[in-house]
């Protein structure tokens, strides 16, 4: 009988979590690198679209002002 023999028949299971194992550390490193690359690549596209945001907001603001003006001139509010 060896020193590591379990008399109750249970198999040995590692007590550490996945994130502290070698595979978990590799996964964490890969996720950090992938996240950094995705952030830098998408940042350029998002910042390029932000230039057009005020121009795209003009029709929306105009439509809202027209609706508010129509509601304010409504005879129902004067009562």
C-alpha positions as CSV (number, residue, x, y, z in Angstrom):
1,X,0.0,0.0,0.0
2,X,1.5,3.4,-1.0
3,X,1.4,6.5,1.1
4,X,-1.1,8.2,-1.3
5,X,-3.6,5.3,-1.3
6,X,-7.1,6.4,-0.3
7,X,-8.9,3.8,1.7
8,X,-12.4,5.3,1.0
9,X,-12.0,5.0,-2.8
10,X,-12.0,8.8,-3.6
11,X,-9.8,10.0,-6.4
12,X,-7.4,12.9,-5.9
13,X,-8.8,16.2,-7.0
14,X,-6.8,19.4,-7.2
15,X,-7.9,21.9,-4.5
16,X,-6.9,25.0,-6.5
17,X,-9.3,26.9,-8.8
18,X,-9.0,27.0,-12.6
19,X,-7.7,30.6,-12.6
20,X,-4.7,29.6,-10.4
21,X,-3.8,26.6,-12.6
22,X,-1.3,26.8,-15.4
23,X,-4.1,26.7,-18.0
24,X,-6.0,29.4,-16.1
25,X,-3.0,31.7,-16.1
26,X,-2.5,31.2,-19.8
27,X,-6.1,32.0,-20.4
28,X,-5.9,35.2,-18.3
29,X,-2.8,36.3,-20.2
30,X,-4.5,35.6,-23.5
31,X,-7.7,37.5,-22.4
32,X,-5.7,40.5,-21.3
33,X,-3.8,40.7,-24.6
34,X,-7.0,40.1,-26.7
35,X,-8.9,42.7,-24.7
36,X,-6.1,45.3,-25.2
37,X,-6.0,44.7,-28.9
38,X,-9.8,44.8,-29.3
39,X,-9.9,48.1,-27.3
40,X,-7.2,49.8,-29.3
41,X,-8.7,48.7,-32.7
42,X,-12.3,49.6,-31.9
43,X,-11.3,52.9,-30.3
44,X,-10.1,54.3,-33.6
45,X,-13.5,53.4,-35.2
46,X,-15.6,54.8,-32.4
47,X,-13.6,58.1,-32.2
48,X,-14.0,58.4,-36.0
49,X,-17.8,58.1,-35.6
50,X,-18.0,60.6,-32.8
51,X,-17.1,63.4,-35.2
52,X,-20.5,62.8,-36.9
53,X,-22.6,62.6,-33.7
54,X,-23.5,66.4,-33.5
55,X,-24.5,66.4,-37.2
56,X,-26.7,63.3,-36.7
57,X,-28.2,64.8,-33.6
58,X,-29.5,67.9,-35.5
59,X,-32.5,66.2,-37.1
60,X,-33.5,64.5,-33.9
61,X,-33.3,67.8,-31.9
62,X,-35.3,69.6,-34.6
63,X,-38.0,66.9,-34.6
64,X,-38.3,67.1,-30.8
65,X,-38.5,70.9,-30.9
66,X,-41.3,70.8,-33.5
67,X,-43.2,68.3,-31.4
68,X,-42.8,70.4,-28.2
69,X,-43.9,73.5,-30.1
70,X,-47.0,71.7,-31.4
71,X,-47.9,70.5,-27.9
72,X,-47.5,74.0,-26.5
73,X,-49.8,75.5,-29.1
74,X,-52.5,72.9,-28.4
75,X,-55.8,74.4,-27.2
76,X,-56.1,71.6,-24.7
77,X,-53.3,73.1,-22.6
78,X,-54.9,76.5,-22.5
79,X,-57.9,75.3,-20.6
